Amino acid sequence: MNKLLVLTAAVCALFSLTACGDSGGETVTVSVANMSYGPASVTIEKGQTVEWTFDDNGLPHDVVADDGAFESELLTEGSFTHTFTEAGTFTYHCTPHPMMIGTVVVEG
């Protein structure tokens, strides 16, 4: 019985370490299309990157942090990336379309 308990604890510990491994390097994608950011809010870990991909039938959009931490050019296609190195909540918007807003929550 004790061996089974120890084995179960070891397996649980192994799975918890795998699930909590370093997430730096993972990229989360936000689509810029249909006059919106999708998803409008993402939650990531410190060190992760967000990639915004632009595809709105030629309409120009950008991604501008409300606090000035990042800013893309006006784009009609392609992508813009930003790696978040600090924890916090970062709100952003599209300059020509102020009703387009998004949020990145960085944990850790």
C-alpha positions as a printed NumPy array, in Angstrom:
array([[  0.   ,   0.   ,   0.   ],
       [  2.829,   2.425,   0.886],
       [  4.562,   1.725,  -2.447],
       [  1.361,   2.559,  -4.315],
       [  0.991,   5.788,  -2.347],
       [  4.597,   6.797,  -3.082],
       [  4.181,   5.929,  -6.766],
       [  0.966,   7.954,  -6.982],
       [  2.63 ,  10.947,  -5.322],
       [  5.601,  10.712,  -7.688],
       [  3.356,  10.591, -10.769],
       [  1.328,  13.57 ,  -9.515],
       [  4.515,  15.541,  -8.89 ],
       [  5.774,  14.737, -12.374],
       [  2.546,  15.929, -14.006],
       [  2.455,  19.129, -11.966],
       [  6.023,  19.975, -12.987],
       [  5.187,  19.381, -16.642],
       [  2.062,  21.544, -16.462],
       [  3.927,  24.38 , -14.757],
       [  6.961,  24.317, -17.006],
       [  8.502,  27.453, -18.496],
       [  5.986,  28.955, -20.9  ],
       [  8.402,  31.529, -22.262],
       [  8.689,  31.154, -25.982],
       [  5.048,  30.286, -26.533],
       [  3.239,  32.7  , -28.826],
       [ -0.411,  33.645, -28.439],
       [ -2.127,  34.87 , -31.619],
       [ -4.695,  37.646, -31.809],
       [ -6.503,  38.123, -35.124],
       [ -7.118,  41.648, -36.391],
       [-10.158,  41.237, -38.649],
       [-13.779,  42.35 , -38.973],
       [-12.98 ,  45.627, -37.192],
       [-12.027,  43.798, -33.986],
       [ -9.275,  42.012, -32.089],
       [-10.029,  38.339, -31.558],
       [ -9.863,  37.335, -28.836],
       [-10.208,  40.8  , -27.309],
       [ -8.519,  39.656, -24.097],
       [ -5.695,  37.157, -23.612],
       [ -3.909,  35.967, -20.486],
       [ -0.257,  34.957, -20.753],
       [  2.806,  34.401, -18.581],
       [  5.796,  36.749, -18.306],
       [  8.163,  36.101, -21.215],
       [  5.448,  35.066, -23.664],
       [  4.841,  36.799, -26.975],
       [  1.6  ,  38.016, -28.497],
       [  1.36 ,  38.067, -32.29 ],
       [ -1.343,  40.163, -33.896],
       [ -2.145,  39.007, -37.449],
       [ -3.765,  41.523, -39.785],
       [ -6.358,  40.403, -42.34 ],
       [ -9.288,  42.8  , -42.66 ],
       [ -9.807,  43.071, -46.432],
       [ -7.303,  45.898, -46.863],
       [ -8.492,  48.038, -43.943],
       [ -5.49 ,  49.497, -42.102],
       [ -5.21 ,  48.838, -38.365],
       [ -2.552,  49.148, -35.717],
       [ -1.942,  47.972, -32.156],
       [ -1.069,  50.764, -29.734],
       [ -0.633,  50.229, -25.991],
       [ -2.506,  52.807, -23.935],
       [  0.613,  53.251, -21.762],
       [  2.977,  53.521, -24.763],
       [  4.713,  50.178, -24.073],
       [  4.309,  49.008, -27.688],
       [  3.049,  50.318, -31.014],
       [  2.771,  48.777, -34.447],
       [  2.66 ,  50.568, -37.76 ],
       [ -0.629,  50.804, -39.624],
       [ -0.898,  47.425, -41.365],
       [ -3.311,  45.848, -43.846],
       [ -1.597,  42.446, -43.779],
       [  1.222,  40.64 , -42.04 ],
       [  1.797,  40.64 , -38.307],
       [  3.185,  42.491, -35.319],
       [  4.674,  40.838, -32.223],
       [  5.487,  41.987, -28.729],
       [  7.115,  39.994, -25.92 ],
       [  5.832,  40.866, -22.446],
       [  8.56 ,  40.862, -19.785],
       [  6.607,  42.426, -16.909],
       [  3.458,  41.272, -15.136],
       [  0.401,  43.491, -15.354],
       [ -2.639,  44.375, -17.418],
       [ -1.927,  46.053, -20.735],
       [ -4.785,  47.669, -22.639],
       [ -4.449,  48.646, -26.281],
       [ -6.44 ,  50.125, -29.137],
       [ -6.458,  50.81 , -32.872],
       [ -5.635,  54.447, -33.648],
       [ -7.949,  54.91 , -36.671],
       [-10.737,  52.835, -35.052],
       [-10.867,  53.73 , -31.323],
       [-13.779,  51.361, -30.719],
       [-11.314,  48.499, -31.343],
       [ -9.826,  47.73 , -27.937],
       [ -8.008,  44.769, -26.401],
       [ -6.295,  43.617, -23.235],
       [ -3.258,  41.475, -22.46 ],
       [ -3.07 ,  40.186, -18.881],
       [  0.459,  39.076, -18.003],
       [  0.783,  36.815, -14.968],
       [  3.86 ,  35.782, -13.081]])
